[in-house]
Amino acid sequence: MTDGPTPVERRLPTQEARDLLALVRELAAREIRPRAAEEEAAGRFPRELFALLSRSGLLGLPYGEEFGGGEQPYEVYLQAVEELAAARLTVGVGVSVHSLACHALAAYGDKEQCAEHLPAMLGGGLLGAYCLSEPSAGSDAAAMTTRATRDGGTWTLHGTKAWTTHGGVADFYTVLARTGPHRTRGVTAFLVPGDAPGLSAAAPERKMGLTGSPTAQVRFDGVTVPDARRVGEEGQGFAIALSALDAGRLGIAACAVGLAQAALDEAAAYVTQRRQFGRPVADFQGLRFLLADMATQIEAGRALYLAAARRRDAGEPFGSQAAMAKLFCTDAAMRVTTDAVQLLGGYGYTADFPVERYLREAKVLQIVEGTNQIQRVVVARHLLGPESR
């Protein structure tokens, strides 16, 4: 019998990466986990934590040092996200979304744009949001109707984006808007300041879980931006969005594994302490098998997202593997958190223990960054070819 769960052992490529993960774990234990339950219950967004993460260099880990990033491979960045999500999912998802919002500029911006904006985005305290979905354009993102029209050197945006993480609190928004009639080649990306006149956010959605993370509609009512804030070529926005989503899906996969690991740790600690019929319930084979299955799901998910990350780091195609990782890891998180509640019995169904919150939070991970049904479409398309239905 052990005294409870121990930190997950990780294989990291360098001593620098090992030191980084140790820093993240220490920060999570000191600054994030102790306040997580209280702040989630109150629906409080931890803006000051993101400022701390920015100062610590943790909001720009996968981006180049030239503009203030951490120059870390995705293999390392995602394990940092996993640790943060294990401490509080609002923080892990927030870091993943911020990285998603930075992707367009970092990957497709020109040298002048990157030099002007990226340092503040990656390490200067700014927080980003990503605007793709709309009230009537979710899984079918190409059906967007938010429009940007050009007049000389200025673009004017009109429309509404939906399901925007950090909507209303972000300092900048990466916005995909229609600039032409073609479904996919008529979309352009823009970097819009959070305080731009005409930009407003609706009241945050009232969600089942992840209550500390604001999710809101964002309205663009005649928002003007100079052409210097257009990212990539005109009409290239949909391709930019898809490349960002491939990376973003890995972030959500890592968050799912972190959440599942937190649930397993809580359940394992509980069953070693709880006694029934004169002995610890951990001695009962049925519960031990359940814990073993939970641990196996987590380890398989971690291996899957890391394999996809290593493909990305090597410059190999990874879209199908990212979809598989997002699909498997988030489904696994749902199963593991459900089993954690079951292992705690009646206590698992109360807010006195965190596993009921973990269960509510796990559900949203099967929906964001493309529903798991869409992930299956992506995987099948890679298997059968783009013309398959």
GIVENHU-V726709 format. One record per run of one state. SS is the DSSP state (@ for helix, = for strand, . for the rest). FROM is the first residue (numbers start at 1). LEN is the number of residues. If there is no record, write none. Layout:
# GIVENHU-V726709
ss:SS from:FROM len:LEN
ss:SS from:FROM len:LEN
This chain:
# GIVENHU-V726709
ss:. from:1 len:14
ss:@ from:15 len:28
ss:. from:43 len:4
ss:@ from:47 len:9
ss:. from:56 len:9
ss:@ from:65 len:3
ss:. from:68 len:6
ss:@ from:74 len:14
ss:. from:88 len:1
ss:@ from:89 len:20
ss:. from:109 len:2
ss:@ from:111 len:13
ss:. from:124 len:4
ss:= from:128 len:4
ss:. from:132 len:2
ss:= from:134 len:1
ss:. from:135 len:2
ss:= from:137 len:1
ss:. from:138 len:3
ss:@ from:141 len:3
ss:. from:144 len:3
ss:= from:147 len:5
ss:. from:152 len:2
ss:= from:154 len:12
ss:. from:166 len:6
ss:= from:172 len:7
ss:. from:179 len:8
ss:= from:187 len:7
ss:. from:194 len:5
ss:= from:199 len:3
ss:. from:202 len:13
ss:= from:215 len:12
ss:@ from:227 len:3
ss:= from:230 len:2
ss:. from:232 len:5
ss:@ from:237 len:37
ss:. from:274 len:1
ss:= from:275 len:2
ss:. from:277 len:2
ss:= from:279 len:2
ss:@ from:281 len:3
ss:. from:284 len:1
ss:@ from:285 len:29
ss:. from:314 len:5
ss:@ from:319 len:31
ss:. from:350 len:5
ss:@ from:355 len:11
ss:. from:366 len:6
ss:@ from:372 len:13
ss:. from:385 len:5
